[in-house]
């Protein structure tokens, strides 16, 4: 059951603010700093400076409290309207402008928090545990540890693109949809093993999520797709194995045996996003995610990540072919939320704030959504980025593979 994908043009359109993240290859960062400088500053602060600080702090806290009341009411209204729309759709009723919040989110415009002249540390907010993000090396190790297997990597990136194009066309994905989504998700030059936050032109960068590949699949996506589409994948591989002989056939049969074990694991829990996420957060789930790197299974995973959205739209009675930008909205925000935007008439798109489709934590950390603050603007900036990135070498190479 596909619930949502949270990446955001790698992170830009993320829906939820992530917990503190760290790569599994980085180790855990050290912590702590001395308090000697605090003591020195405390001795230097005058009573007048302390009094001024307390006055300004009180002003800040009052302004912030007022803002939080206003913002809390706004985002509660967003959630309430969303529940109402869902209920109306279940009853096959028409959704109108009245079913959306039509004002933009409040923006804090009060004073900034003043700096304590005494140098005393502010009350600490308990930090959530850092979430380890596996990188490609971790996925490969997990596949070896749990299945004594390694994905078959393509000899060249063009080989992966050709395999993806062949399967995408056979599944019903158009060249425009595949290429433009790839251009948006990877910047037009991404490789099959490109991970969010990591790129060859950013030395020293760190992974910011488990999203990998042309459509930036998360570990949970891989687990879910293997659970739901695994039998189809096994059928396709069996057909390919029948045409092979010698070592090539033996390698394919080994891959099939491994995938069968992975399907069994993915189907050992209810078909729910939360259950698949639990598996995806384990080293054994990392091993399943390694399939996204395989030249046979990876293109199938990438294709069906998008085709689930296409089928969802059709099942809901949306017969017109999805544009690449519309498909990307469903790819990014989840099928239900994305279809809400896709099915909206153009005149409504111009009026409905994009905040209606986000949770507060994600929206406030999302400059694309806040700057392009209506559905029409959000779709337009997506189209613009697709146009620009489709001219990159990687996107042109993928287009030529179709």
KOLKEDO-738467 format. One record per residue (C-alpha): residue in three letters; residue number from 1; x, y, z. Coordinates in steps of 0.1 Angstrom, whole numbers, plus 5000, padded with zeros to 4 digits. Example, Ala and Ser with C-alpha at 12.3 -4.5 7.8 and 13.67 -1.06 7.14 Angstrom:
2
@residuo ALA&num 1&X 5123&Y 4955&Z 5078
@residuo SER&num 2&X 5137&Y 4989&Z 5071
//
This chain:
402
@residuo UNK&num 1&X 5000&Y 5000&Z 5000
@residuo UNK&num 2&X 5018&Y 5031&Z 4987
@residuo UNK&num 3&X 5013&Y 5059&Z 5012
@residuo UNK&num 4&X 5039&Y 5086&Z 5004
@residuo UNK&num 5&X 5073&Y 5093&Z 4993
@residuo UNK&num 6&X 5093&Y 5120&Z 5011
@residuo UNK&num 7&X 5122&Y 5133&Z 4993
@residuo UNK&num 8&X 5116&Y 5165&Z 4976
@residuo UNK&num 9&X 5137&Y 5170&Z 4945
@residuo UNK&num 10&X 5161&Y 5150&Z 4966
@residuo UNK&num 11&X 5150&Y 5171&Z 4997
@residuo UNK&num 12&X 5136&Y 5203&Z 4983
@residuo UNK&num 13&X 5100&Y 5191&Z 4982
@residuo UNK&num 14&X 5101&Y 5169&Z 5013
@residuo UNK&num 15&X 5068&Y 5167&Z 5032
@residuo UNK&num 16&X 5082&Y 5160&Z 5066
@residuo UNK&num 17&X 5112&Y 5174&Z 5084
@residuo UNK&num 18&X 5136&Y 5145&Z 5089
@residuo UNK&num 19&X 5152&Y 5135&Z 5122
@residuo UNK&num 20&X 5189&Y 5142&Z 5125
@residuo UNK&num 21&X 5206&Y 5120&Z 5100
@residuo UNK&num 22&X 5240&Y 5103&Z 5097
@residuo UNK&num 23&X 5255&Y 5080&Z 5072
@residuo UNK&num 24&X 5262&Y 5045&Z 5083
@residuo UNK&num 25&X 5297&Y 5050&Z 5069
@residuo UNK&num 26&X 5304&Y 5081&Z 5088
@residuo UNK&num 27&X 5302&Y 5068&Z 5124
@residuo UNK&num 28&X 5287&Y 5088&Z 5151
@residuo UNK&num 29&X 5298&Y 5124&Z 5158
@residuo UNK&num 30&X 5313&Y 5134&Z 5191
@residuo UNK&num 31&X 5296&Y 5158&Z 5214
@residuo UNK&num 32&X 5302&Y 5183&Z 5241
@residuo UNK&num 33&X 5320&Y 5215&Z 5246
@residuo UNK&num 34&X 5336&Y 5232&Z 5276
@residuo UNK&num 35&X 5318&Y 5257&Z 5297
@residuo UNK&num 36&X 5347&Y 5279&Z 5306
@residuo UNK&num 37&X 5339&Y 5306&Z 5281
@residuo UNK&num 38&X 5304&Y 5308&Z 5296
@residuo UNK&num 39&X 5318&Y 5316&Z 5331
@residuo UNK&num 40&X 5339&Y 5344&Z 5317
@residuo UNK&num 41&X 5310&Y 5359&Z 5298
@residuo UNK&num 42&X 5288&Y 5357&Z 5329
@residuo UNK&num 43&X 5313&Y 5377&Z 5349
@residuo UNK&num 44&X 5315&Y 5404&Z 5322
@residuo UNK&num 45&X 5277&Y 5409&Z 5318
@residuo UNK&num 46&X 5264&Y 5441&Z 5335
@residuo UNK&num 47&X 5231&Y 5443&Z 5354
@residuo UNK&num 48&X 5218&Y 5467&Z 5328
@residuo UNK&num 49&X 5226&Y 5443&Z 5300
@residuo UNK&num 50&X 5209&Y 5415&Z 5318
@residuo UNK&num 51&X 5178&Y 5436&Z 5324
@residuo UNK&num 52&X 5177&Y 5446&Z 5288
@residuo UNK&num 53&X 5181&Y 5410&Z 5277
@residuo UNK&num 54&X 5152&Y 5400&Z 5300
@residuo UNK&num 55&X 5130&Y 5427&Z 5286
@residuo UNK&num 56&X 5137&Y 5418&Z 5250
@residuo UNK&num 57&X 5133&Y 5381&Z 5258
@residuo UNK&num 58&X 5099&Y 5387&Z 5272
@residuo UNK&num 59&X 5089&Y 5406&Z 5240
@residuo UNK&num 60&X 5102&Y 5378&Z 5219
@residuo UNK&num 61&X 5084&Y 5351&Z 5239
@residuo UNK&num 62&X 5051&Y 5371&Z 5237
@residuo UNK&num 63&X 5054&Y 5376&Z 5200
@residuo UNK&num 64&X 5064&Y 5340&Z 5194
@residuo UNK&num 65&X 5035&Y 5327&Z 5215
@residuo UNK&num 66&X 5010&Y 5348&Z 5196
@residuo UNK&num 67&X 5024&Y 5335&Z 5163
@residuo UNK&num 68&X 5022&Y 5299&Z 5175
@residuo UNK&num 69&X 4986&Y 5304&Z 5183
@residuo UNK&num 70&X 4979&Y 5318&Z 5149
@residuo UNK&num 71&X 5000&Y 5292&Z 5131
@residuo UNK&num 72&X 4985&Y 5263&Z 5151
@residuo UNK&num 73&X 4950&Y 5274&Z 5141
@residuo UNK&num 74&X 4960&Y 5277&Z 5105
@residuo UNK&num 75&X 4975&Y 5242&Z 5102
@residuo UNK&num 76&X 4947&Y 5227&Z 5122
@residuo UNK&num 77&X 4923&Y 5242&Z 5096
@residuo UNK&num 78&X 4945&Y 5227&Z 5068
@residuo UNK&num 79&X 4942&Y 5192&Z 5084
@residuo UNK&num 80&X 4905&Y 5196&Z 5090
@residuo UNK&num 81&X 4899&Y 5207&Z 5054
@residuo UNK&num 82&X 4919&Y 5177&Z 5041
@residuo UNK&num 83&X 4898&Y 5153&Z 5062
@residuo UNK&num 84&X 4867&Y 5170&Z 5048
@residuo UNK&num 85&X 4879&Y 5166&Z 5012
@residuo UNK&num 86&X 4886&Y 5129&Z 5017
@residuo UNK&num 87&X 4851&Y 5124&Z 5032
@residuo UNK&num 88&X 4835&Y 5142&Z 5002
@residuo UNK&num 89&X 4854&Y 5121&Z 4977
@residuo UNK&num 90&X 4844&Y 5089&Z 4995
@residuo UNK&num 91&X 4808&Y 5101&Z 4991
@residuo UNK&num 92&X 4814&Y 5109&Z 4954
@residuo UNK&num 93&X 4807&Y 5146&Z 4961
@residuo UNK&num 94&X 4822&Y 5175&Z 4941
@residuo UNK&num 95&X 4852&Y 5192&Z 4958
@residuo UNK&num 96&X 4850&Y 5230&Z 4956
@residuo UNK&num 97&X 4871&Y 5260&Z 4967
@residuo UNK&num 98&X 4853&Y 5259&Z 5000
@residuo UNK&num 99&X 4870&Y 5226&Z 5007
@residuo UNK&num 100&X 4905&Y 5243&Z 5009
@residuo UNK&num 101&X 4921&Y 5269&Z 5031
@residuo UNK&num 102&X 4925&Y 5298&Z 5007
@residuo UNK&num 103&X 4948&Y 5320&Z 5028
@residuo UNK&num 104&X 4986&Y 5317&Z 5029
@residuo UNK&num 105&X 5002&Y 5304&Z 5061
@residuo UNK&num 106&X 5011&Y 5330&Z 5087
@residuo UNK&num 107&X 5048&Y 5341&Z 5087
@residuo UNK&num 108&X 5065&Y 5350&Z 5120
@residuo UNK&num 109&X 5075&Y 5387&Z 5117
@residuo UNK&num 110&X 5083&Y 5395&Z 5153
@residuo UNK&num 111&X 5116&Y 5401&Z 5170
@residuo UNK&num 112&X 5144&Y 5376&Z 5170
@residuo UNK&num 113&X 5154&Y 5358&Z 5201
@residuo UNK&num 114&X 5179&Y 5380&Z 5219
@residuo UNK&num 115&X 5214&Y 5367&Z 5228
@residuo UNK&num 116&X 5220&Y 5362&Z 5265
@residuo UNK&num 117&X 5248&Y 5386&Z 5275
@residuo UNK&num 118&X 5256&Y 5363&Z 5305
@residuo UNK&num 119&X 5265&Y 5336&Z 5281
@residuo UNK&num 120&X 5243&Y 5311&Z 5299
@residuo UNK&num 121&X 5231&Y 5283&Z 5277
@residuo UNK&num 122&X 5194&Y 5284&Z 5268
@residuo UNK&num 123&X 5172&Y 5255&Z 5279
@residuo UNK&num 124&X 5182&Y 5226&Z 5259
@residuo UNK&num 125&X 5156&Y 5208&Z 5236
@residuo UNK&num 126&X 5160&Y 5171&Z 5239
@residuo UNK&num 127&X 5175&Y 5159&Z 5206
@residuo UNK&num 128&X 5160&Y 5129&Z 5188
@residuo UNK&num 129&X 5184&Y 5100&Z 5182
@residuo UNK&num 130&X 5203&Y 5103&Z 5149
@residuo UNK&num 131&X 5189&Y 5081&Z 5122
@residuo UNK&num 132&X 5215&Y 5061&Z 5103
@residuo UNK&num 133&X 5213&Y 5064&Z 5066
@residuo UNK&num 134&X 5228&Y 5035&Z 5046
@residuo UNK&num 135&X 5248&Y 5043&Z 5015
@residuo UNK&num 136&X 5255&Y 5021&Z 4986
@residuo UNK&num 137&X 5284&Y 5004&Z 5003
@residuo UNK&num 138&X 5261&Y 4995&Z 5032
@residuo UNK&num 139&X 5234&Y 4981&Z 5008
@residuo UNK&num 140&X 5260&Y 4959&Z 4991
@residuo UNK&num 141&X 5274&Y 4946&Z 5024
@residuo UNK&num 142&X 5239&Y 4938&Z 5037
@residuo UNK&num 143&X 5231&Y 4919&Z 5005
@residuo UNK&num 144&X 5263&Y 4899&Z 5009
@residuo UNK&num 145&X 5257&Y 4893&Z 5046
@residuo UNK&num 146&X 5221&Y 4882&Z 5044
@residuo UNK&num 147&X 5218&Y 4866&Z 5009
@residuo UNK&num 148&X 5255&Y 4860&Z 4999
@residuo UNK&num 149&X 5246&Y 4879&Z 4967
@residuo UNK&num 150&X 5256&Y 4911&Z 4950
@residuo UNK&num 151&X 5235&Y 4930&Z 4925
@residuo UNK&num 152&X 5245&Y 4928&Z 4889
@residuo UNK&num 153&X 5258&Y 4963&Z 4881
@residuo UNK&num 154&X 5256&Y 4977&Z 4845
@residuo UNK&num 155&X 5288&Y 4978&Z 4825
@residuo UNK&num 156&X 5279&Y 5014&Z 4816
@residuo UNK&num 157&X 5252&Y 5038&Z 4826
@residuo UNK&num 158&X 5239&Y 5036&Z 4791
@residuo UNK&num 159&X 5232&Y 4999&Z 4797
@residuo UNK&num 160&X 5210&Y 5007&Z 4826
@residuo UNK&num 161&X 5192&Y 5034&Z 4807
@residuo UNK&num 162&X 5185&Y 5010&Z 4779
@residuo UNK&num 163&X 5172&Y 4984&Z 4803
@residuo UNK&num 164&X 5150&Y 5010&Z 4820
@residuo UNK&num 165&X 5136&Y 5023&Z 4787
@residuo UNK&num 166&X 5127&Y 4989&Z 4775
@residuo UNK&num 167&X 5108&Y 4979&Z 4806
@residuo UNK&num 168&X 5092&Y 5013&Z 4810
@residuo UNK&num 169&X 5078&Y 5012&Z 4775
@residuo UNK&num 170&X 5065&Y 4977&Z 4780
@residuo UNK&num 171&X 5048&Y 4987&Z 4812
@residuo UNK&num 172&X 5031&Y 5017&Z 4796
@residuo UNK&num 173&X 5053&Y 5046&Z 4808
@residuo UNK&num 174&X 5059&Y 5072&Z 4781
@residuo UNK&num 175&X 5093&Y 5086&Z 4771
@residuo UNK&num 176&X 5082&Y 5121&Z 4782
@residuo UNK&num 177&X 5071&Y 5109&Z 4816
@residuo UNK&num 178&X 5102&Y 5089&Z 4823
@residuo UNK&num 179&X 5127&Y 5114&Z 4810
@residuo UNK&num 180&X 5112&Y 5145&Z 4825
@residuo UNK&num 181&X 5108&Y 5128&Z 4860
@residuo UNK&num 182&X 5144&Y 5116&Z 4857
@residuo UNK&num 183&X 5155&Y 5152&Z 4848
@residuo UNK&num 184&X 5136&Y 5166&Z 4878
@residuo UNK&num 185&X 5147&Y 5140&Z 4903
@residuo UNK&num 186&X 5184&Y 5138&Z 4894
@residuo UNK&num 187&X 5191&Y 5172&Z 4878
@residuo UNK&num 188&X 5193&Y 5156&Z 4844
@residuo UNK&num 189&X 5226&Y 5138&Z 4849
@residuo UNK&num 190&X 5220&Y 5112&Z 4876
@residuo UNK&num 191&X 5233&Y 5077&Z 4876
@residuo UNK&num 192&X 5215&Y 5045&Z 4886
@residuo UNK&num 193&X 5232&Y 5046&Z 4920
@residuo UNK&num 194&X 5229&Y 5083&Z 4926
@residuo UNK&num 195&X 5218&Y 5089&Z 4963
@residuo UNK&num 196&X 5201&Y 5120&Z 4977
@residuo UNK&num 197&X 5228&Y 5144&Z 4989
@residuo UNK&num 198&X 5257&Y 5126&Z 4972
@residuo UNK&num 199&X 5271&Y 5136&Z 4939
@residuo UNK&num 200&X 5304&Y 5136&Z 4921
@residuo UNK&num 201&X 5305&Y 5174&Z 4920
@residuo UNK&num 202&X 5300&Y 5178&Z 4957
@residuo UNK&num 203&X 5331&Y 5164&Z 4974
@residuo UNK&num 204&X 5326&Y 5157&Z 5011
@residuo UNK&num 205&X 5288&Y 5156&Z 5008
@residuo UNK&num 206&X 5267&Y 5133&Z 5030
@residuo UNK&num 207&X 5237&Y 5112&Z 5022
@residuo UNK&num 208&X 5205&Y 5130&Z 5033
@residuo UNK&num 209&X 5181&Y 5101&Z 5027
@residuo UNK&num 210&X 5180&Y 5066&Z 5013
@residuo UNK&num 211&X 5166&Y 5078&Z 4980
@residuo UNK&num 212&X 5185&Y 5063&Z 4951
@residuo UNK&num 213&X 5183&Y 5061&Z 4913
@residuo UNK&num 214&X 5165&Y 5077&Z 4885
@residuo UNK&num 215&X 5132&Y 5082&Z 4905
@residuo UNK&num 216&X 5149&Y 5083&Z 4939
@residuo UNK&num 217&X 5134&Y 5053&Z 4956
@residuo UNK&num 218&X 5136&Y 5051&Z 4994
@residuo UNK&num 219&X 5142&Y 5019&Z 5012
@residuo UNK&num 220&X 5105&Y 5017&Z 5021
@residuo UNK&num 221&X 5097&Y 5021&Z 4984
@residuo UNK&num 222&X 5119&Y 4991&Z 4975
@residuo UNK&num 223&X 5104&Y 4970&Z 5002
@residuo UNK&num 224&X 5068&Y 4979&Z 4992
@residuo UNK&num 225&X 5074&Y 4974&Z 4955
@residuo UNK&num 226&X 5090&Y 4940&Z 4961
@residuo UNK&num 227&X 5061&Y 4930&Z 4982
@residuo UNK&num 228&X 5035&Y 4942&Z 4957
@residuo UNK&num 229&X 5052&Y 4936&Z 4924
@residuo UNK&num 230&X 5076&Y 4908&Z 4934
@residuo UNK&num 231&X 5056&Y 4880&Z 4916
@residuo UNK&num 232&X 5057&Y 4900&Z 4884
@residuo UNK&num 233&X 5094&Y 4906&Z 4887
@residuo UNK&num 234&X 5100&Y 4869&Z 4893
@residuo UNK&num 235&X 5080&Y 4860&Z 4862
@residuo UNK&num 236&X 5100&Y 4885&Z 4841
@residuo UNK&num 237&X 5133&Y 4871&Z 4853
@residuo UNK&num 238&X 5122&Y 4835&Z 4848
@residuo UNK&num 239&X 5113&Y 4844&Z 4811
@residuo UNK&num 240&X 5148&Y 4859&Z 4807
@residuo UNK&num 241&X 5165&Y 4829&Z 4823
@residuo UNK&num 242&X 5148&Y 4806&Z 4798
@residuo UNK&num 243&X 5167&Y 4824&Z 4770
@residuo UNK&num 244&X 5201&Y 4821&Z 4787
@residuo UNK&num 245&X 5226&Y 4793&Z 4791
@residuo UNK&num 246&X 5258&Y 4785&Z 4810
@residuo UNK&num 247&X 5271&Y 4810&Z 4836
@residuo UNK&num 248&X 5246&Y 4837&Z 4826
@residuo UNK&num 249&X 5217&Y 4814&Z 4833
@residuo UNK&num 250&X 5232&Y 4802&Z 4865
@residuo UNK&num 251&X 5236&Y 4839&Z 4877
@residuo UNK&num 252&X 5200&Y 4847&Z 4868
@residuo UNK&num 253&X 5187&Y 4816&Z 4886
@residuo UNK&num 254&X 5207&Y 4827&Z 4917
@residuo UNK&num 255&X 5192&Y 4862&Z 4914
@residuo UNK&num 256&X 5157&Y 4847&Z 4912
@residuo UNK&num 257&X 5163&Y 4826&Z 4943
@residuo UNK&num 258&X 5174&Y 4856&Z 4962
@residuo UNK&num 259&X 5145&Y 4877&Z 4950
@residuo UNK&num 260&X 5121&Y 4850&Z 4961
@residuo UNK&num 261&X 5135&Y 4852&Z 4997
@residuo UNK&num 262&X 5132&Y 4890&Z 4996
@residuo UNK&num 263&X 5096&Y 4888&Z 4984
@residuo UNK&num 264&X 5088&Y 4864&Z 5013
@residuo UNK&num 265&X 5103&Y 4889&Z 5038
@residuo UNK&num 266&X 5085&Y 4919&Z 5023
@residuo UNK&num 267&X 5052&Y 4900&Z 5024
@residuo UNK&num 268&X 5057&Y 4887&Z 5059
@residuo UNK&num 269&X 5041&Y 4919&Z 5073
@residuo UNK&num 270&X 5008&Y 4936&Z 5064
@residuo UNK&num 271&X 5008&Y 4956&Z 5032
@residuo UNK&num 272&X 5011&Y 4990&Z 5049
@residuo UNK&num 273&X 5037&Y 5017&Z 5045
@residuo UNK&num 274&X 5045&Y 5018&Z 5082
@residuo UNK&num 275&X 5052&Y 4980&Z 5083
@residuo UNK&num 276&X 5074&Y 4983&Z 5052
@residuo UNK&num 277&X 5092&Y 5012&Z 5067
@residuo UNK&num 278&X 5101&Y 4991&Z 5097
@residuo UNK&num 279&X 5118&Y 4965&Z 5074
@residuo UNK&num 280&X 5135&Y 4993&Z 5054
@residuo UNK&num 281&X 5151&Y 5006&Z 5085
@residuo UNK&num 282&X 5169&Y 4973&Z 5092
@residuo UNK&num 283&X 5201&Y 4960&Z 5076
@residuo UNK&num 284&X 5180&Y 4932&Z 5060
@residuo UNK&num 285&X 5158&Y 4959&Z 5045
@residuo UNK&num 286&X 5190&Y 4976&Z 5032
@residuo UNK&num 287&X 5197&Y 4943&Z 5014
@residuo UNK&num 288&X 5163&Y 4945&Z 4996
@residuo UNK&num 289&X 5171&Y 4981&Z 4987
@residuo UNK&num 290&X 5203&Y 4968&Z 4970
@residuo UNK&num 291&X 5180&Y 4954&Z 4942
@residuo UNK&num 292&X 5176&Y 4990&Z 4930
@residuo UNK&num 293&X 5212&Y 4988&Z 4918
@residuo UNK&num 294&X 5207&Y 4956&Z 4898
@residuo UNK&num 295&X 5205&Y 4960&Z 4860
@residuo UNK&num 296&X 5176&Y 4936&Z 4857
@residuo UNK&num 297&X 5155&Y 4944&Z 4888
@residuo UNK&num 298&X 5164&Y 4981&Z 4892
@residuo UNK&num 299&X 5147&Y 4992&Z 4861
@residuo UNK&num 300&X 5115&Y 4973&Z 4871
@residuo UNK&num 301&X 5116&Y 4990&Z 4905
@residuo UNK&num 302&X 5121&Y 5024&Z 4890
@residuo UNK&num 303&X 5093&Y 5019&Z 4865
@residuo UNK&num 304&X 5067&Y 5006&Z 4889
@residuo UNK&num 305&X 5074&Y 5034&Z 4913
@residuo UNK&num 306&X 5058&Y 5057&Z 4887
@residuo UNK&num 307&X 5033&Y 5032&Z 4873
@residuo UNK&num 308&X 5016&Y 5028&Z 4907
@residuo UNK&num 309&X 5007&Y 5064&Z 4904
@residuo UNK&num 310&X 4995&Y 5060&Z 4868
@residuo UNK&num 311&X 4973&Y 5031&Z 4879
@residuo UNK&num 312&X 4960&Y 5049&Z 4909
@residuo UNK&num 313&X 4949&Y 5078&Z 4888
@residuo UNK&num 314&X 4931&Y 5055&Z 4864
@residuo UNK&num 315&X 4914&Y 5036&Z 4892
@residuo UNK&num 316&X 4901&Y 5069&Z 4905
@residuo UNK&num 317&X 4885&Y 5076&Z 4871
@residuo UNK&num 318&X 4912&Y 5100&Z 4858
@residuo UNK&num 319&X 4916&Y 5088&Z 4822
@residuo UNK&num 320&X 4936&Y 5116&Z 4807
@residuo UNK&num 321&X 4973&Y 5108&Z 4805
@residuo UNK&num 322&X 4993&Y 5124&Z 4833
@residuo UNK&num 323&X 5018&Y 5150&Z 4823
@residuo UNK&num 324&X 5053&Y 5145&Z 4837
@residuo UNK&num 325&X 5048&Y 5173&Z 4862
@residuo UNK&num 326&X 5015&Y 5159&Z 4874
@residuo UNK&num 327&X 5031&Y 5125&Z 4877
@residuo UNK&num 328&X 5059&Y 5140&Z 4897
@residuo UNK&num 329&X 5035&Y 5156&Z 4921
@residuo UNK&num 330&X 5020&Y 5121&Z 4928
@residuo UNK&num 331&X 5055&Y 5107&Z 4930
@residuo UNK&num 332&X 5066&Y 5133&Z 4955
@residuo UNK&num 333&X 5036&Y 5138&Z 4977
@residuo UNK&num 334&X 5019&Y 5104&Z 4975
@residuo UNK&num 335&X 4991&Y 5093&Z 4952
@residuo UNK&num 336&X 4961&Y 5106&Z 4971
@residuo UNK&num 337&X 4976&Y 5140&Z 4978
@residuo UNK&num 338&X 4991&Y 5143&Z 4943
@residuo UNK&num 339&X 4958&Y 5133&Z 4926
@residuo UNK&num 340&X 4941&Y 5161&Z 4946
@residuo UNK&num 341&X 4963&Y 5186&Z 4928
@residuo UNK&num 342&X 4962&Y 5168&Z 4894
@residuo UNK&num 343&X 4924&Y 5167&Z 4892
@residuo UNK&num 344&X 4920&Y 5204&Z 4902
@residuo UNK&num 345&X 4906&Y 5227&Z 4875
@residuo UNK&num 346&X 4931&Y 5254&Z 4863
@residuo UNK&num 347&X 4911&Y 5283&Z 4878
@residuo UNK&num 348&X 4912&Y 5266&Z 4912
@residuo UNK&num 349&X 4949&Y 5258&Z 4908
@residuo UNK&num 350&X 4955&Y 5296&Z 4906
@residuo UNK&num 351&X 4938&Y 5302&Z 4939
@residuo UNK&num 352&X 4945&Y 5272&Z 4962
@residuo UNK&num 353&X 4977&Y 5276&Z 4983
@residuo UNK&num 354&X 5002&Y 5248&Z 4981
@residuo UNK&num 355&X 5002&Y 5246&Z 5019
@residuo UNK&num 356&X 4970&Y 5226&Z 5016
@residuo UNK&num 357&X 4991&Y 5196&Z 5005
@residuo UNK&num 358&X 5018&Y 5197&Z 5032
@residuo UNK&num 359&X 5022&Y 5192&Z 5068
@residuo UNK&num 360&X 5035&Y 5222&Z 5087
@residuo UNK&num 361&X 5069&Y 5208&Z 5095
@residuo UNK&num 362&X 5076&Y 5201&Z 5058
@residuo UNK&num 363&X 5062&Y 5233&Z 5044
@residuo UNK&num 364&X 5082&Y 5256&Z 5067
@residuo UNK&num 365&X 5114&Y 5239&Z 5056
@residuo UNK&num 366&X 5105&Y 5238&Z 5020
@residuo UNK&num 367&X 5115&Y 5270&Z 5001
@residuo UNK&num 368&X 5101&Y 5257&Z 4968
@residuo UNK&num 369&X 5066&Y 5252&Z 4982
@residuo UNK&num 370&X 5066&Y 5285&Z 5001
@residuo UNK&num 371&X 5079&Y 5306&Z 4973
@residuo UNK&num 372&X 5056&Y 5289&Z 4947
@residuo UNK&num 373&X 5027&Y 5291&Z 4970
@residuo UNK&num 374&X 4998&Y 5280&Z 4949
@residuo UNK&num 375&X 4991&Y 5248&Z 4930
@residuo UNK&num 376&X 4996&Y 5265&Z 4897
@residuo UNK&num 377&X 5029&Y 5280&Z 4907
@residuo UNK&num 378&X 5042&Y 5247&Z 4921
@residuo UNK&num 379&X 5033&Y 5228&Z 4889
@residuo UNK&num 380&X 5048&Y 5256&Z 4868
@residuo UNK&num 381&X 5082&Y 5256&Z 4886
@residuo UNK&num 382&X 5082&Y 5218&Z 4883
@residuo UNK&num 383&X 5077&Y 5221&Z 4845
@residuo UNK&num 384&X 5104&Y 5248&Z 4843
@residuo UNK&num 385&X 5130&Y 5226&Z 4861
@residuo UNK&num 386&X 5120&Y 5196&Z 4839
@residuo UNK&num 387&X 5125&Y 5218&Z 4808
@residuo UNK&num 388&X 5159&Y 5230&Z 4818
@residuo UNK&num 389&X 5172&Y 5196&Z 4832
@residuo UNK&num 390&X 5160&Y 5177&Z 4802
@residuo UNK&num 391&X 5187&Y 5193&Z 4781
@residuo UNK&num 392&X 5214&Y 5178&Z 4803
@residuo UNK&num 393&X 5235&Y 5149&Z 4788
@residuo UNK&num 394&X 5221&Y 5122&Z 4811
@residuo UNK&num 395&X 5185&Y 5131&Z 4802
@residuo UNK&num 396&X 5193&Y 5133&Z 4765
@residuo UNK&num 397&X 5209&Y 5098&Z 4767
@residuo UNK&num 398&X 5179&Y 5084&Z 4785
@residuo UNK&num 399&X 5156&Y 5099&Z 4758
@residuo UNK&num 400&X 5177&Y 5083&Z 4731
@residuo UNK&num 401&X 5173&Y 5049&Z 4748
@residuo UNK&num 402&X 5135&Y 5049&Z 4742
//
